[in-house]
Amino acid sequence: MSSTGVMHSDLFSTKSPYEPLASRLRPASLNEYVGQRHIVGVDAPLRKALDAGEIHSLILWGPPGVGKTTLARLIAGHVDAVFLSISAVMAGVKEIREAVERARQARAEGRKALLFIDEVHRFNKSQQDAFLPYVEDGTFIFVGATTENPSFELNNALLSRAQVYVLRSLNEDDLLSVLRRGLDSLGVRQEDEGPLHLLAGASDGDARRCINLLEQALQLNSGTPLTEEDARAVLVSSFRRFDKGGDAFYDQISALHKSVRGSDPDGALYWFCRMLDGGCDPLYIARRLVRMASEDIGNADPRALTLCTSAWETQERLGSPEGELTLAQAVVYLASAPKSNAVYTAYKAARKLVQSTPGYEVPLHLRNAPTKLMASLDYGAEYRYAHDEPGAFAAGEVYLPEALKGTRFYHPTERGLEQKIGAKLEHYRGLNEASSLQRYSGSAEDEDL
């Protein structure tokens, strides 16, 4: 041991074979496993089943670095099953057949076999179906690991035969425990925990990443106790978890959208910055903000749409960081603006009606008559030019097909500008009703004559 209190390890030796610290720190039993207490804690249902020697096929769903592979290994060891592992990224028919054969041999020897499929969502539907007979007859216990939503990525037949367990990102206490264990394994006496909090905070709930950061920091300072400078040195280029096209991507854009809709500028700004921090293309966010402006603000504040398109244009012209600041302005504006989904609701209702009803012809009075023939067929006949009417409104005029007369899609809210729009439309409806009554009264008088 050196005078600094460090027991020099082969982690820093060039003579011994290198093994990543994350690999060396894999727990040997469920009691050493960090995190996921809701699944393998002493009172958790799965843990009770494992303690009784029982095991069933399961799917481990969670973000990277939360211990899916490690948990599968520990489960196999806990029930004394042969652990077989293949990766859906690398495996083909040959590897699958070999795994099935090894499982059969283990079964013939009176032992259980656990087949672990890493990134099981990478298998196509036909490949997933290929496992079903062996799951059914007990050739092996099936354990799949995935970072993607099993509901979308896995066959219903496979899902019906395997229990899905959701693994959560590790919290700071869990990550600190992992870091302390790593330091202890290397004989590093770390009294100042400030650097450890920095590493844990930057790991985004990912234990593997946390250990890798620790290893990098220790390699930089030759295995001495960490300082804050050591920790910051390995965090310079770190990015938080953000999987474009994966669940994390859609979860975060969903959180941003819902924060805007919920009128929380702080929450919206947080998720906006999280997405940028994870490497999301600002232009993608710009496009989604335009959607939010129409879907959730609409005519309650039409300026929102203009502001968002301007921010998008600024991002395209100036890039980072100026453009991102204008996007942040748009995010805060949208979250603070009065909310209305009246246009969005009206649009969906109109589309649904169009798709479910016949293609009604355009009423004759609404058609153009650029030729004498068309005029002779009464195209445009009796059309009333609104600008020639009192208040530029042709009271009583009908613009829908006769079969849809009176249909309403747009119902303005009482928020923002839509309050005035609603009042104006209500006034117009009153004029229409008065005009209809007048025409009805006139028709009745004609009949009396």
C-alpha positions in Angstrom: 0.0 0.0 0.0 1.4 3.4 -0.9 1.7 6.4 1.4 -1.4 7.9 -0.1 -3.5 5.0 1.2 -3.8 3.4 -2.2 -3.4 -0.3 -2.9 -2.1 -0.3 -6.4 -4.3 -2.6 -8.6 -3.8 -4.3 -11.9 -6.3 -1.7 -13.2 -3.3 0.5 -13.6 -0.9 -2.2 -14.6 0.3 -2.7 -18.1 1.5 -6.3 -17.4 -1.8 -8.0 -16.5 -4.7 -8.6 -18.9 -7.2 -5.7 -18.9 -10.7 -6.3 -17.6 -13.1 -3.3 -17.4 -13.9 -2.3 -13.9 -17.6 -2.7 -14.7 -17.1 -6.3 -15.5 -15.0 -6.9 -12.3 -17.7 -5.3 -10.1 -20.6 -7.6 -11.3 -22.3 -8.8 -8.1 -22.1 -12.5 -7.2 -25.5 -12.8 -5.7 -28.9 -11.0 -5.5 -27.9 -9.7 -2.1 -25.1 -7.7 -3.7 -27.3 -6.4 -6.6 -27.9 -2.7 -6.4 -31.2 -1.1 -7.3 -34.5 -2.6 -8.5 -35.7 -3.4 -5.0 -39.3 -3.4 -6.4 -38.3 -6.5 -8.3 -35.7 -8.4 -6.3 -36.1 -6.9 -2.9 -36.7 -9.3 0.0 -40.4 -8.8 -0.1 -40.8 -8.5 -3.9 -42.9 -11.3 -5.6 -40.1 -12.3 -8.0 -37.6 -12.6 -5.2 -40.0 -14.8 -3.2 -40.5 -17.0 -6.2 -36.7 -17.3 -6.7 -36.1 -18.0 -3.1 -38.5 -20.9 -3.4 -36.6 -22.2 -6.4 -39.3 -21.2 -8.9 -38.7 -19.3 -12.1 -40.8 -18.3 -15.1 -40.0 -16.7 -18.4 -39.7 -13.0 -18.2 -38.9 -9.8 -20.1 -36.6 -7.2 -18.4 -37.5 -3.8 -19.8 -35.4 -0.7 -18.8 -32.9 1.9 -20.0 -29.2 1.0 -20.5 -27.0 0.4 -17.6 -29.6 -0.6 -15.0 -28.5 -4.2 -14.6 -30.6 -6.3 -17.0 -27.9 -8.7 -18.0 -26.5 -8.9 -14.5 -29.9 -9.6 -13.1 -30.5 -12.4 -15.6 -27.2 -14.0 -14.6 -28.0 -13.8 -10.9 -31.5 -15.3 -11.4 -29.9 -18.3 -13.2 -27.4 -18.7 -10.4 -30.1 -18.3 -7.7 -32.2 -21.2 -9.1 -29.1 -23.3 -10.1 -29.9 -23.0 -13.8 -27.4 -23.2 -16.7 -27.0 -19.7 -18.1 -27.1 -19.4 -21.9 -26.7 -16.1 -23.5 -27.1 -14.8 -27.1 -27.4 -11.3 -28.5 -30.1 -10.5 -30.9 -27.7 -8.1 -32.7 -25.2 -10.8 -33.4 -27.1 -14.1 -33.4 -28.4 -16.0 -36.3 -30.1 -19.3 -36.8 -26.9 -21.2 -36.0 -26.5 -19.5 -32.6 -30.1 -20.1 -31.7 -29.9 -23.8 -32.6 -26.8 -24.2 -30.6 -28.4 -22.6 -27.6 -31.5 -24.9 -27.9 -29.2 -27.9 -28.1 -27.2 -26.9 -25.0 -30.5 -26.3 -23.2 -31.7 -29.8 -24.1 -28.4 -31.3 -22.8 -28.8 -29.5 -19.5 -32.4 -30.7 -19.2 -31.2 -34.3 -19.9 -28.8 -33.9 -17.0 -31.6 -32.8 -14.7 -30.8 -29.1 -14.7 -32.8 -26.1 -15.7 -31.5 -23.9 -18.5 -32.0 -20.1 -18.7 -31.7 -18.6 -22.2 -31.0 -14.9 -22.0 -31.6 -12.8 -25.2 -30.0 -9.4 -25.0 -31.8 -6.7 -27.0 -34.6 -9.1 -27.9 -36.5 -6.3 -29.7 -33.9 -6.7 -32.5 -35.3 -10.1 -33.5 -38.0 -9.8 -36.1 -41.5 -11.3 -35.5 -40.6 -14.7 -37.2 -37.5 -15.1 -35.1 -39.4 -14.4 -31.9 -42.0 -17.0 -32.9 -39.2 -19.5 -33.2 -38.7 -19.5 -29.4 -42.3 -20.3 -28.6 -42.2 -24.1 -28.8 -39.2 -24.3 -26.5 -40.7 -21.9 -24.0 -43.9 -24.0 -24.1 -42.3 -27.4 -23.6 -39.9 -26.1 -20.9 -36.7 -26.6 -22.9 -35.4 -23.4 -21.4 -36.6 -20.5 -19.3 -36.8 -17.5 -21.6 -35.4 -14.1 -20.3 -35.3 -11.2 -22.8 -33.8 -7.8 -22.2 -34.9 -4.7 -24.0 -34.6 -1.0 -23.9 -37.7 -0.6 -26.1 -41.4 -0.8 -25.2 -42.3 -4.5 -25.4 -45.9 -3.7 -26.3 -44.6 -2.4 -29.7 -41.6 -4.5 -30.3 -42.5 -8.1 -29.2 -45.0 -10.6 -30.4 -48.2 -10.9 -28.4 -47.7 -14.6 -28.3 -44.3 -14.1 -26.6 -45.6 -11.5 -24.3 -48.4 -13.8 -23.2 -45.8 -16.4 -22.1 -43.4 -14.0 -20.3 -43.9 -11.6 -17.4 -42.7 -8.1 -18.1 -40.6 -6.5 -15.3 -39.9 -2.8 -15.6 -36.4 -1.8 -14.4 -35.8 1.8 -13.3 -32.9 4.1 -13.6 -30.7 3.9 -10.5 -31.0 6.8 -8.1 -28.1 8.7 -6.6 -27.8 6.5 -3.5 -27.6 3.4 -5.7 -24.9 5.0 -7.9 -22.9 6.2 -4.8 -23.1 2.6 -3.5 -21.7 1.3 -6.8 -18.9 3.9 -6.8 -17.9 3.1 -3.2 -17.7 -0.6 -4.1 -15.5 0.2 -7.0 -13.1 2.3 -4.9 -13.0 -0.4 -2.2 -12.2 -3.1 -4.8 -9.2 -1.0 -5.9 -8.1 -0.1 -2.4 -8.7 3.6 -2.9 -9.7 5.3 0.4 -12.0 8.1 -0.7 -12.9 10.4 2.2 -14.2 13.4 0.1 -17.5 12.3 -1.5 -18.0 15.5 -3.4 -16.3 14.0 -6.6 -18.5 10.9 -6.2 -21.7 13.0 -6.2 -20.5 14.7 -9.4 -19.9 11.3 -11.1 -23.3 9.9 -9.9 -25.1 13.1 -11.0 -23.7 12.9 -14.5 -24.4 9.2 -15.0 -28.1 9.6 -15.7 -29.1 6.5 -13.7 -26.7 4.3 -15.6 -24.5 2.1 -13.4 -22.2 1.0 -16.2 -21.6 4.5 -17.2 -21.0 5.6 -13.6 -18.4 2.8 -13.2 -16.7 3.7 -16.5 -16.4 7.4 -15.5 -14.9 6.3 -12.2 -12.4 4.1 -14.0 -11.4 6.9 -16.4 -10.9 9.3 -13.5 -8.8 6.8 -11.6 -6.7 6.2 -14.7 -6.1 9.9 -15.1 -4.9 10.4 -11.6 -3.0 7.1 -11.3 -5.3 5.6 -8.8 -5.2 8.2 -6.0 -8.3 9.5 -4.2 -10.4 11.6 -6.5 -10.6 15.4 -6.4 -13.4 17.4 -8.0 -11.0 18.3 -10.8 -10.5 14.6 -11.5 -14.3 14.1 -11.7 -14.9 17.2 -13.9 -12.1 16.1 -16.3 -14.0 13.1 -17.3 -17.4 14.9 -17.5 -16.3 17.4 -20.2 -17.8 15.5 -23.1 -20.5 13.5 -21.3 -24.0 13.4 -22.6 -27.2 12.3 -20.9 -29.2 9.3 -22.1 -31.0 10.2 -25.3 -31.8 7.4 -27.8 -33.1 9.0 -31.0 -36.2 7.1 -32.1 -36.3 5.1 -28.9 -38.5 5.3 -25.8 -36.3 8.0 -24.1 -36.7 10.2 -27.2 -40.5 10.0 -27.2 -40.8 10.1 -23.4 -38.9 13.4 -23.3 -40.7 15.1 -26.2 -44.0 14.0 -24.6 -42.9 15.6 -21.3 -42.1 18.8 -23.2 -45.4 18.8 -25.0 -47.4 18.1 -21.8 -45.5 20.8 -19.9 -46.5 23.3 -22.5 -50.1 22.1 -22.5 -50.1 22.3 -18.7 -48.9 25.9 -18.8 -45.7 25.2 -16.9 -42.8 27.2 -18.5 -40.3 25.8 -16.0 -41.1 22.2 -16.7 -41.2 22.9 -20.5 -37.8 24.7 -20.4 -36.3 21.8 -18.4 -37.3 19.2 -20.9 -36.3 21.4 -23.8 -32.8 21.7 -22.3 -32.7 18.0 -21.5 -33.3 17.1 -25.1 -30.6 19.5 -26.3 -28.2 18.2 -23.7 -28.8 14.7 -25.1 -28.0 15.7 -28.6 -31.5 16.2 -30.1 -31.6 18.1 -33.3 -33.0 21.6 -32.5 -34.8 21.7 -35.8 -36.8 18.6 -34.7 -37.9 20.5 -31.5 -38.7 23.6 -33.7 -41.1 21.5 -35.8 -42.8 20.1 -32.7 -43.2 23.5 -31.2 -45.1 24.6 -34.4 -47.4 21.6 -33.8 -48.0 22.6 -30.2 -48.8 26.2 -31.3 -51.7 25.0 -33.4 -52.8 22.0 -31.3 -52.8 23.5 -27.8 -52.9 27.3 -28.3 -54.6 27.8 -31.6 -56.7 30.9 -32.0 -56.6 31.7 -28.3 -53.3 33.4 -29.3 -52.5 33.2 -33.0 -49.2 35.0 -32.4 -47.8 31.7 -30.9 -47.7 30.1 -34.4 -45.9 33.1 -35.8 -43.4 33.2 -33.0 -42.6 29.5 -33.4 -42.1 29.7 -37.2 -39.8 32.7 -36.6 -37.8 30.8 -34.0 -37.6 27.8 -36.5 -36.3 30.2 -39.2 -33.8 31.7 -36.8 -32.5 28.3 -35.8 -32.0 27.4 -39.5 -30.2 30.7 -40.2 -28.1 31.2 -37.2 -27.6 27.7 -35.7 -26.4 27.3 -32.1 -26.5 29.0 -29.6 -28.4 32.0 -31.0 -31.1 29.8 -32.6 -31.6 27.7 -29.5 -32.3 30.8 -27.4 -35.1 31.8 -29.8 -36.5 28.2 -29.4 -36.3 28.6 -25.6 -38.3 31.9 -26.0 -40.9 30.0 -28.1 -41.1 27.3 -25.5 -41.7 29.7 -22.6 -44.2 31.7 -24.7 -46.2 28.6 -25.6 -46.3 27.4 -22.0 -47.5 30.9 -20.8 -50.0 31.5 -23.5 -53.8 30.9 -23.1 -54.7 27.4 -24.2 -57.3 26.1 -26.7 -57.5 22.9 -28.6 -60.7 24.1 -30.3 -59.1 24.2 -33.8 -57.4 20.9 -33.3 -60.7 19.3 -32.2 -62.6 20.9 -35.0 -60.1 19.7 -37.6 -60.3 16.1 -36.3 -64.1 16.2 -36.3 -64.2 17.6 -39.8 -61.8 14.9 -41.1 -63.8 12.2 -39.4 -67.0 13.4 -41.0 -65.5 13.7 -44.4 -64.2 10.1 -44.2 -67.5 8.7 -43.0 -70.0 10.5 -45.3 -70.6 10.6 -49.1 -68.7 13.0 -51.2 -71.5 15.6 -51.4 -71.5 17.9 -54.4 -70.7 21.6 -54.0 -73.9 23.5 -53.9 -74.6 25.4 -57.1 -74.5 28.9 -55.6 -70.9 28.2 -54.3 -69.5 27.2 -57.7 -67.7 29.5 -60.1 -69.1 30.2 -63.5 -66.2 31.2 -65.7 -68.1 30.1 -68.9 -71.5 30.8 -70.4 -72.3 27.1 -70.3 -71.6 26.9 -66.6 -73.7 30.1 -66.0 -76.5 28.6 -67.9 -76.4 25.6 -65.6 -76.9 28.0 -62.6 -73.4 27.8 -61.4 -73.0 30.7 -59.0 -76.6 31.6 -59.2 -78.0 33.4 -56.2 -74.6 33.7 -54.6 -74.4 36.7 -52.3 -71.1 38.6 -52.2 -70.4 39.1 -48.5 -68.6 42.4 -49.0 -71.8 43.9 -50.5 -73.9 42.9 -47.5 -74.3 44.9 -44.2 -71.3 44.3 -42.0 -69.7 42.3 -44.8 -71.8 39.3 -43.7 -74.4 37.6 -45.8 -76.9 36.6 -43.2 -78.7 33.3 -43.9 -76.2 32.2 -46.5 -75.3 28.4 -46.3 -71.8 27.2 -47.1 -72.2 23.5 -46.3 -73.8 20.8 -48.5 -77.5 20.7 -47.8 -77.2 17.3 -46.0 -74.8 18.9 -43.5 -76.6 22.2 -42.9 -76.2 23.3 -39.3 -73.2 21.1 -38.6 -70.6 22.8 -36.2 -67.0 21.7 -35.8 -65.4 24.7 -34.3 -66.4 25.6 -30.7 -64.1 28.5 -29.5 -63.2 28.6 -25.8 -63.5 31.5 -23.5 -59.7 31.9 -23.3 -57.6 34.5 -25.0 -58.6 35.8 -28.4 -61.1 33.0 -28.8 -63.4 34.6 -26.4 -63.9 37.4 -28.9 -64.0 35.0 -31.8 -66.7 33.0 -30.0 -68.8 36.1 -29.4 -68.5 37.2 -33.0 -69.5 33.8 -34.3 -72.5 33.7 -31.9 -73.5 37.1 -33.3 -73.4 35.8 -36.8 -75.4 32.8 -35.9 -78.1 35.1 -34.5 -78.2 37.0 -37.8 -78.5 33.7 -39.6 -81.4 32.6 -37.4 -83.1 36.0 -37.9 -82.7 35.8 -41.7 -84.2 32.3 -41.7 -87.2 33.4 -39.6 -87.7 36.3 -42.0 -87.6 34.0 -45.0 -90.0 31.6 -43.3 -92.3 34.4 -42.4 -92.2 35.7 -46.0 -92.9 32.2 -47.4 -95.9 31.8 -45.1 -97.3 35.2 -46.2 -96.9 34.1 -49.8 -98.9 31.0 -49.1 -101.6 33.0 -47.4 -101.9 35.1 -50.5 
